[in-house]
Every structure is written in structure tokens, then in C-alpha cells.
Amino acid sequence: MSSIEFVKLDKVYKGLNNFHAVKGVDLSIKDGEFVVFVGPSGCGKSTLLRMIAGLEDISGGDMYFGSRRVNTLAPKERGIGMVFQSYALYPHMSVYDNMAFGLSLEKASSQNIDEKVREVAATLQIEHLLERKPKELSGGQRQRVAIGRAIVRQPNVFLFDEPLSNLDASLRVQMRIEIIKLHQRLKTTSIYVTHDQVEAMTMADKIVVLSQGRIMQVGSPLDIYNSPANTFVAGFMGSPNMNFIQVTANGSQLAAATCDVPRSFEVPFQHQGAATLGIRPEHIELTPQPGALQLECQVSVVEHLGNETLLYLNTDVSDQPLVVAVAGEKSMQIGEKLSVYLPPQCCHLFDANGDAIARLATTKPN
């Protein structure tokens, strides 16, 4: 196993208008940690993964595995195992031969290869598939083979490049659980790339949120969710997204900037000038709350999900619908008018640049 450290890591693609894909990234990954890189398409997460694997050159800065600088080290010398989105199995080889191929290249003995392949196959519950070809397997089975091929080499670092994106929803959940269990058993340093925030929240010890080649925030899943560092993280992590309302602040007094009749309420933090108020859909209440901001709304869309109901509400404080998540089933009619309440202890405040002034949303008030 190995710790990994980035020091001012840069990646510039020459000839593509000198596209700056990764910009001065500093990051420390502990030995045995499961780290998820998450962000929208083009944010640099896959480029970072390929730099770790040695598949992309480093334009600037340094990368260390433990105390060893690996900037110019060949991929085969880094001790990494990589699982791709496309499985990348050899179609003419059996499952056994696909899993054994890397060990064969390393000149391992036949006995050693057989022992490792069968041990890993048993762990992944694919021992009955060893004689089959990839075309005879389901998507989930192929992904298990791809993971097994990486495991048998006993790498110091596992790299996962959106490995579940080709699977259907129910199979993604199953494979997600299996990868988590596998990491708990092997305790190998793992880096997982995804654009799926649910995967990030449920799998990671540490989440790295990226945008436009820069790190926006690093933290545990709950830290990222409860205390977003800026409006990008707050809007990206969470489904539905955090609600945002433009406000003006005078000390601890806030007024919604677009209201015809200013509404204001006290919040337990200080700020002056333009700001953005954020609150997650599940923190908005339909019953009066002490000290809460009351908004008058009209129902525009109702989504019944069984375990919860999502209400999309038109207000005079924002051009975007206010989204409210209500536990269980809630009967509402389109066009129905209602009041909602924003408890101040559940609100976030961001400055004019989008950076967090206060990060207070932790739990729903009783």
C-alpha cells in the first residue's frame, strides 16, 4: 500500500490552445484511504487519475508515492491496478486468462498464477465463470472480472475510472456495495473517479470536489454535504440541489433582494452587502418555526418518489423554483398556495464571490 501526495500539480495540453486541465493541485491521500474524485465533465478528475497511473505526463509540480517521487516513472513501475469504465477485457481470452494475463507478463510461476486467480475469483464470486469468454458475461460479471484482474497483481494503489457508469441502476448499487466491501477487506489505497454524487457520498472516506482543473473542497462526505466551501460545492453535492436566494445583508439582518416587499430575518452570523442564502430542500419546513423566514409560494410541480415528495414552488424571491423535500407522501395540487419556513440554523450564507461565510446546516431542527 502507499500514500500519495500532489504538490502544485499541473497538466497543460500543448497544441490544444495550451489547455490547462489541472491547475496547481495540492492533495494528500493517506495509506489505505478510499478517495473519490467527483465533479462535472471536463473538471480534470480523469486527467488526475491518468497522471497517477503514469498515462499522462506531468507538466508541472511533483507527485509522490510515499517518499518516492514518481513524475517520470513508467506505469508498470508504479504498482497500480486500474479498472476502466469500458472493462477493457481481451475478447479472445477466457475469464481465467484475462485475470492471469498481468501475472504472466511478470513471469510469475504457473502455480502462483493459479492460486491467485482462483483465490480472487472466489472472493468476487466468479469462480464458476473462469472458462467463459467476455461475450458470455453480463455487464456486472465483466466488471467483476476487470476488478479481479487488477486485484491479482496485488497493487499498491487501485484506480477506478467511472467503473459503474455502463451498468443499470440496480446493478450499480450492488457493485457499489461490493467495491466498498472489497476495500474494507484489502485496505489498499484506492482512488475512484465519478460524476455521480451518490457514489461519492456512499463510498468515500474522503471526497475531492473538482471544477475547471482546481480543487473546490476536500473533506469527508458529511463535511462536504453539511459545510460546503462555496456555492459550486453546495449546488453540485446533493440531489435535489441546494436552493439559492440572492439577499442583502446588514450585520445579522438579511433581506431577500428581489422581493417587492422586503422580508428579513435574523441569522446567527454577520455580513455586509450582497450575498447568497442557501438551504437544502430537506431543511425547509411546511409548519411555522421560531425565527424562520416565511415565504409565500405556489406549487408548480409535484414529484412523488414514495419515500419522499419533492415540491417545486414558485416564489417572488427567486427566478428558480424553490425545491422542498417532504418525507413520505404529500398531497398537493398544482397551483396550490402555501407558506414555507426557512429555519436560520439550517441556512448557509455565501459572499458575492460564492465563498462560504457561514456553514451552519447540520441537522433539521426538532
N, C-alpha and C positions, 0 to 999 in steps of 0.2 A: 504494500500500500504506500501511498505517497501524498504529501501535502502539495499544493500548487499555489504559486504566487505570481501575480502580474504586477509589473512596475512600469507605469506610464506606457502601456502597450498601445501601439499604433498599427493600423493597416491602411495603406493607400494603394489603390489600383492604378498603376501607371497606364496611360493610354485611354482611360475611360474618364476623360476630363479630370484626371487625378482624383477620382472619387475616394473620399476619406471615409472608409467603412467603420473603422474602430478608432476612437479618439481618446488617447491618454487614459486608458483604463487601469485603475489600481484595484486589486482584489486579492484577498487571501482565502484559500479553501483549505480547511483542516483535513488531516488524515482521517479517512473513513466517513467523511461528510457526504450527504446526498444534496447536491446543489442544483437548482433549476434556473436556467436562463429563460426568461419569458419577456415577450414584447411583440409588437406588431411586425408584419413582414417588412424586411429591409432595415431592421433596427440594429443588426450586427451580431445577433446571437449565434447563428450558424457559422459565421465567419470566425468568431471567437473559438467555437468548438473545433473548427478545422485548423486553426492556429495551434491549439493544444495538441491535436493529433499530428501536427507537422505537415499537413496537406496544404497549408498556406504559409508563405514566408512572412516573417515579422518585419514591418517597415521601420519600427522604432520601439524603444523600450526593451524590457527584459522579461523572460519567463523562466520560472524555476520550478523544478520537481524536487521537493525537499530543498537541499542546499545546492543542487546541481542546476546550472544554467543550461537550458535546452534549446536556445534560439536556433542553432544550426544543426541540431541533432536530427538524424533521419527518423521517419516514422517508426520503422521496425526496431529502433534502439530506445524508444521511449517507454516501452512496456504498457501500451494502451490496448484496450479492446473496444471496438466501435460497432454499434448497432445502428443500421441505417433505416430510413423511412421505407426504402424500396426492398428491404430484406437482403438483396444482393447475394442470393444463393446461386450456386452453379447448377443449371437445369439438368445437365447430363450426369450429375453425381447423385448418389443416394444421400439420405439424411446423414448416415454414418460417415460417409466420405466428406461431406460438406463440413461436418464438425471436426473431423480429423485432419483436414487439409493444412491448417496452420501449424499443427504439431508436426506434420510430415515435413513441412518446409524447414522446421527447426531441427530435423534429423532425430526426433525422439524415437525410442525403440517401439516396435510393434506392440509389445506387451504394455508399455506405459501409455501409448495412444489408446489402446483398447480399454484399459482400466479407467482412464479419464473420461473418454467418450461415454461409456456406459454409466459411470457414476453421475455425470452431468445430465444425461438423458433421463435417469431415474429421478433426479431432483426436479426436472422440468416436466416429468410425466409424459415423456415422448419415447420411451424405450421400445414401444410397440410400433413405432414409425421408422425405425432405423434403416430398414431396407427399402423404403419408399423413395420416389423421386419428388422434387418440389411440386411438380404439377399435380400430384395426387394428394396434396395437403390443402387444408383450409388456410385462410389468412392468419388466424391465430396460431395454428400449428407452424406455419412458416416463420412467424415472428419468434416463437419459442426456439426453433432451430437456429435462427440468427443470433439470438441471445446465448444459446448453448455454445455456438461456435466461438463466441467471444469469451465465455467463461472457461472453456477447457484450457485456454492458454494461460490462465491464472494471471491476468494483467494487474498492474499496479493501479490503473485508473480505468474505469468504464466510461465510455462516451455514448450517449444516446441522442440521435438526431431525429426528433419527432417520430419515434418508432411506432406510435399507435394511430397516426393520422389516417392510415388506409383501412382501419378496422371500423366495423359498425359500432353504434353507441354502446350496446350491452357488452360486446366483446372488449371494448376499450376499458370499461370498468373492471372486468375480470382480469385483463392483462395488467392494469394499473396495480391491482392488489397483489398480483403475483410478483411484479417487479419490486414492490415495497418489501414483501416477504423475503425475496431473494437478497435484497440489500441488507436486511436485518440479519440474515444468516451469514453472508460473506463479509460484510462490513468493509467493503472495498470503496475507496473514494470514487464517487460517481457524479457525473455532470450530465444533466438532462436538458435538452432544448425543446421548447414547445411554445406555441402561441395560445395554448389552451390554459386559461387561468385556473380552471378546476383541477387539472393535472398538477399545476404548480402548487396550489393550496393544499392538496391532499397528499402529495408525495415528498415535498421538500423538507429538509432540515433548515435550509437557507434558500431564500429566493433572491435572485438578482434581476431587477426590472430594468430593461434597456430601452432606449429610444434614440434614434439617429446616431448610433455608434457610441453613446455615452451611457454610463450607469446613472439611473434616476434614483434608485434606492436599493439597499441591501438589508435584509432582515429575515426574521422568522416569518412564516405565513401569517400569524396573527398580528405581529408587529406591522407588517405591510398593510394588512387589511384595516386594522384599527387606528393606525397612526401613519397615514400616507404622507410622504415628504412634500408632495406637490400635487397640483390638480391633474397632471398626467397620470401619476400612480393611482390617485383616488378614482379617476374615471376609468382606468384600464382594469384594475383589480376589483372584481365584484360584478355579479350579474343578477339583476339589472345594475347599471352603473350608478354611482353616487349622483344625487341631484345637486345642481349648482344654481345659486341665485346671486345675481350681482347686487351688492349692497354698498352703502357708505357708512363709515364708522366714525364715531366721535367718542373716543375713550372706550367705555364698555357699552355704549349705546349704538345699536345698529338700526338702520332704516333701509328697507328694500328700495333699490334705486329706481325701479321702473313703476312703482305704484302711483296711481293717481292720487290716492290719499296715503301719505307715508305711514307705514306700520313699523313700529320699533319695539325692541325688547332688550333687556339686559343680558349680557353674556359675561362669563367669568374670565375675561381676558381683555387686554387693552389694545387699541389700534386707532390710527387716524387715517382718514381718506378712503379711497376706493378699495374694495376688497370683494372676495367671492366667498359666500357662505355655502358649505357643503353638508349634506346629510344623507345617510344611506336610506334606501326605501324601507327597510325593516325597522328603522328607528322613528319613523313618522307615526303619530298616533291619531286615531279617529275619535278619541274621547278627550275632554279637556285635561290639560296638565298644568300644574303650578308654574307660572313664569314662562310658559311656552308662547311662541309666536303663532298666532291663529291666522290661517289663510282660508279664504273662501274659494271654493273650487267647483268645477263642473266635470262630471265623468265623461271621458271621450272614448275610452277603450277599456274593456274588462277581459282579463286572461285568467281562465280557471285552470289551475295546474293540479288540482286535487289536494296536495299538501298545503298549498297556499293560493291566494288570489292576488294578482297584480292589477292595480288600478292606475290608469293613466289619466291624469287630471289636468284640465286647463286652468291656469291661474292668470292673474294680472301682474305677477311678479317676474315672469319669465316667458320667453317665446317658446321654450321647450316644455313638453308635458312634465308635470311632477309625477314621479312614479312612487307608489305606495305598495308595500308588500304586507298583506294581511294573512295571518295563519289560518289554515283551513278554508272552508267555502264561505264566500261573502256575496250575497245577492245585491247587485247594483244594476240600475238601468242607465243606458246611455242618455246623457243629458241631465241626469240627476245632480242636484246641487248638494254640497256637503261642506262641512268645516273640517280642516285637519290641523294638527298641532305639532310644532317642531320644538321638542324639549332642548333648552340651551345646552344641557350637559351632554347632548348627543351631537352637537354641531361642531364642524371644523371651520376654521377661518383661514383663508389664503390671501396673500397680498396681491398687489397689482401684477407682479411677475409670476404668480401662480405658486409661490413657495408657501409652505405651511407657517402660519403664525401660531396657531394652537391646534393640538391634536388631542381631542378630548373624548371622542366617541369610543367607548369600550363596551358598555353593556346597555341594554334597554332599561330605562328606569322602572322601578316597581310601581 
